């Protein structure tokens, strides 16, 4: 189902829109996602890179190598530091939009959890969702 999503950073300098299919949303409990967000996990909404458009502002990126061995670039607002997107080198046609940056984050329903072996004990983990101790399901 085609969906139109919009979002922005905390200060409003970076605004974006996405028009396309949603591939799912993921809770990620990995060490890097925790550090990048300052929370117990992140929620990434899987989207197609070609359908994502930055409407205003520019992002800055920071690249690391995750526990999976894949290179991941996290993009954020250079003014306020809000995390906005994540791009894995292994999947250059996909972008994970950080759900907290969406104008309507309540419309997102995470479908699974990944890197649950790294989850902090005080984080709530929905036992009804499929969970992957390392990594996650194979992507398109």
C-alpha positions, 0 to 999 in steps of 0.5 A, spaced: 500 500 500 502 506 498 503 511 503 505 518 504 509 520 510 512 526 512 517 528 518 522 533 520 528 534 525 527 537 532 529 544 530 525 544 523 531 545 519 530 538 515 524 536 512 522 530 508 517 526 505 516 519 503 511 516 497 511 509 496 510 502 499 512 501 507 516 495 507 515 494 515 518 497 521 523 494 526 525 495 533 533 494 533 536 493 540 543 493 537 549 497 541 549 502 536 542 504 535 542 505 542 548 510 542 545 513 536 538 515 539 540 515 547 534 510 548 533 503 549 532 501 542 530 505 535 524 504 531 526 504 523 521 504 518 524 501 512 523 505 505 525 505 498 531 510 497 528 512 491 521 515 494 525 519 499 525 526 498 529 531 503 524 537 502 528 542 506 535 543 509 541 538 509 543 532 513 550 530 515 552 522 516 556 518 520 558 511 518 560 505 523 561 498 522 555 494 526 556 488 529 553 484 523 559 487 519 555 491 515 557 499 514 551 503 516 551 510 515 546 514 520 544 521 517 542 527 522 540 534 522 547 538 523 544 543 527 540 540 532 543 532 532 536 529 531 537 522 528 533 521 521 535 516 517 539 509 517 542 506 510 546 500 510 551 499 505 549 492 504 542 495 502 543 501 498 536 502 495 533 502 502 533 507 507 530 506 515 526 512 517 527 514 524 520 513 526 520 518 532 522 523 526 515 522 523 510 527 523 505 522 525 509 516 528 502 513 531 501 510 524 507 506 524 506 499 527 513 495 528 513 488 525 519 485 528 525 486 533 532 485 531 538 484 535 534 482 542 540 479 545 543 486 546 537 488 549 537 492 556 533 488 561 529 495 563 527 495 555 520 493 554 520 487 549 513 485 546 513 478 546 508 477 541 513 480 535 517 475 531 524 476 535 531 475 532 537 475 537 542 477 531 540 481 525 533 480 522 529 477 516 532 477 509 531 483 506 528 484 499 
